[in-house]
Amino acid sequence: MDNIGSLLVDAASLMITGMSVVFIFLTILVFLVRLMSKLVPEEVPEPITTTNPNNNVQPSSSTVSPRVVAAISAAVHQYRASAAK
């Protein structure tokens, strides 16, 4: 029975040692990451420049052409009419 008590003490000391090592490692890791974030400059992506070979083309706008709306409406109406049959 005395042997079980010494095994529990050894297990507890091993557990505390392992937890301490992990805690110290993670603490050092956090400080190193903070240090690197201060030393290494942040990467700024270069702006994308596009050359447009056709200067006549207008940039696309967020509005939809009335002709496109009419075509979509006609297609939906035709689909619903054929699905109802």
Secondary structure in CASP SS format (residue, H / E / C, confidence):
PFRMAT SS
TARGET T0000
AUTHOR 0000-0000-0000
METHOD secondary structure of the structure
MODEL  1
M C 1.00
D H 1.00
N H 1.00
I H 1.00
G H 1.00
S H 1.00
L H 1.00
L H 1.00
V H 1.00
D H 1.00
A H 1.00
A H 1.00
S H 1.00
L H 1.00
M H 1.00
I H 1.00
T H 1.00
G H 1.00
M H 1.00
S H 1.00
V H 1.00
V H 1.00
F H 1.00
I H 1.00
F H 1.00
L H 1.00
T H 1.00
I H 1.00
L H 1.00
V H 1.00
F H 1.00
L H 1.00
V H 1.00
R H 1.00
L H 1.00
M H 1.00
S H 1.00
K H 1.00
L H 1.00
V C 1.00
P C 1.00
E C 1.00
E C 1.00
V C 1.00
P C 1.00
E C 1.00
P C 1.00
I C 1.00
T C 1.00
T C 1.00
T C 1.00
N C 1.00
P C 1.00
N C 1.00
N C 1.00
N C 1.00
V C 1.00
Q C 1.00
P C 1.00
S C 1.00
S C 1.00
S C 1.00
T C 1.00
V C 1.00
S C 1.00
P H 1.00
R H 1.00
V H 1.00
V H 1.00
A H 1.00
A H 1.00
I H 1.00
S H 1.00
A H 1.00
A H 1.00
V H 1.00
H H 1.00
Q H 1.00
Y H 1.00
R H 1.00
A H 1.00
S H 1.00
A H 1.00
A H 1.00
K C 1.00
END
